[in-house]
Amino acid sequence: MPHVITVDKNAAYLKAIKTLKGDETLEQTTQLRQKNIIEKTHRLFVYEQA
């Protein structure tokens, strides 16, 4: 079982993780980390253009 799951900030992921924890597919101690992939990609693009 994963200890940490990293996803983008799509609200559907939060609901899915809660459901999986509720039906005990995932352990209650599994952490969800959300990163904003779009902002990260945009930031890299801006630095490359400079």
PyRosetta script that sets phi, psi and omega in degrees:
from pyrosetta import init, pose_from_sequence

init()
pose = pose_from_sequence("MPHVITVDKNAAYLKAIKTLKGDETLEQTTQLRQKNIIEKTHRLFVYEQA")
pose.set_psi(1, 140.1)
pose.set_omega(1, 178.3)
pose.set_phi(2, -72.3)
pose.set_psi(2, 148.1)
pose.set_omega(2, 176.0)
pose.set_phi(3, -89.9)
pose.set_psi(3, -32.4)
pose.set_omega(3, -178.1)
pose.set_phi(4, -137.1)
pose.set_psi(4, 137.5)
pose.set_omega(4, 174.5)
pose.set_phi(5, -120.6)
pose.set_psi(5, 124.0)
pose.set_omega(5, -179.7)
pose.set_phi(6, -106.8)
pose.set_psi(6, 126.7)
pose.set_omega(6, -177.9)
pose.set_phi(7, -137.6)
pose.set_psi(7, 171.4)
pose.set_omega(7, 173.0)
pose.set_phi(8, -80.2)
pose.set_psi(8, -174.9)
pose.set_omega(8, -173.0)
pose.set_phi(9, -88.6)
pose.set_psi(9, 25.2)
pose.set_omega(9, 175.9)
pose.set_phi(10, -67.1)
pose.set_psi(10, 126.7)
pose.set_omega(10, -176.2)
pose.set_phi(11, -62.7)
pose.set_psi(11, -23.0)
pose.set_omega(11, -179.2)
pose.set_phi(12, -65.3)
pose.set_psi(12, -30.2)
pose.set_omega(12, 179.9)
pose.set_phi(13, -63.9)
pose.set_psi(13, -43.0)
pose.set_omega(13, -179.7)
pose.set_phi(14, -60.2)
pose.set_psi(14, -45.8)
pose.set_omega(14, 179.1)
pose.set_phi(15, -64.1)
pose.set_psi(15, -41.7)
pose.set_omega(15, -179.9)
pose.set_phi(16, -63.9)
pose.set_psi(16, -42.3)
pose.set_omega(16, 179.6)
pose.set_phi(17, -65.3)
pose.set_psi(17, -42.3)
pose.set_omega(17, 177.9)
pose.set_phi(18, -60.6)
pose.set_psi(18, -41.5)
pose.set_omega(18, 179.0)
pose.set_phi(19, -64.3)
pose.set_psi(19, -45.2)
pose.set_omega(19, -179.7)
pose.set_phi(20, -64.8)
pose.set_psi(20, -35.8)
pose.set_omega(20, 176.1)
pose.set_phi(21, -70.1)
pose.set_psi(21, -37.5)
pose.set_omega(21, -179.2)
pose.set_phi(22, -64.7)
pose.set_psi(22, -38.3)
pose.set_omega(22, 179.0)
pose.set_phi(23, -94.9)
pose.set_psi(23, 13.5)
pose.set_omega(23, 173.4)
pose.set_phi(24, 64.4)
pose.set_psi(24, 24.8)
pose.set_omega(24, 171.5)
pose.set_phi(25, -73.2)
pose.set_psi(25, -36.9)
pose.set_omega(25, 173.8)
pose.set_phi(26, -111.0)
pose.set_psi(26, 149.3)
pose.set_omega(26, 176.0)
pose.set_phi(27, -70.4)
pose.set_psi(27, 150.6)
pose.set_omega(27, 179.9)
pose.set_phi(28, -63.7)
pose.set_psi(28, -23.1)
pose.set_omega(28, -178.3)
pose.set_phi(29, -84.2)
pose.set_psi(29, -4.9)
pose.set_omega(29, 178.7)
pose.set_phi(30, -65.5)
pose.set_psi(30, 128.7)
pose.set_omega(30, -177.8)
pose.set_phi(31, -96.4)
pose.set_psi(31, 146.6)
pose.set_omega(31, 175.6)
pose.set_phi(32, -111.7)
pose.set_psi(32, 122.5)
pose.set_omega(32, 176.6)
pose.set_phi(33, -113.3)
pose.set_psi(33, 128.1)
pose.set_omega(33, -179.0)
pose.set_phi(34, -109.4)
pose.set_psi(34, 130.7)
pose.set_omega(34, 176.3)
pose.set_phi(35, -124.4)
pose.set_psi(35, 145.9)
pose.set_omega(35, 178.7)
pose.set_phi(36, -89.3)
pose.set_psi(36, 94.0)
pose.set_omega(36, -175.7)
pose.set_phi(37, -62.5)
pose.set_psi(37, -38.2)
pose.set_omega(37, -178.1)
pose.set_phi(38, -63.3)
pose.set_psi(38, -45.9)
pose.set_omega(38, 179.5)
pose.set_phi(39, -63.8)
pose.set_psi(39, -39.8)
pose.set_omega(39, -179.8)
pose.set_phi(40, -62.9)
pose.set_psi(40, -45.3)
pose.set_omega(40, 179.1)
pose.set_phi(41, -64.1)
pose.set_psi(41, -43.4)
pose.set_omega(41, 179.3)
pose.set_phi(42, -61.8)
pose.set_psi(42, -41.9)
pose.set_omega(42, -179.8)
pose.set_phi(43, -61.1)
pose.set_psi(43, -43.0)
pose.set_omega(43, 178.4)
pose.set_phi(44, -64.4)
pose.set_psi(44, -38.8)
pose.set_omega(44, 178.8)
pose.set_phi(45, -63.3)
pose.set_psi(45, -43.1)
pose.set_omega(45, -178.7)
pose.set_phi(46, -63.8)
pose.set_psi(46, -43.3)
pose.set_omega(46, 179.4)
pose.set_phi(47, -64.7)
pose.set_psi(47, -36.4)
pose.set_omega(47, 179.7)
pose.set_phi(48, -69.3)
pose.set_psi(48, -30.1)
pose.set_omega(48, -178.4)
pose.set_phi(49, -78.4)
pose.set_psi(49, -20.3)
pose.set_omega(49, -176.3)
pose.set_phi(50, -73.9)
pose.dump_pdb("model.pdb")
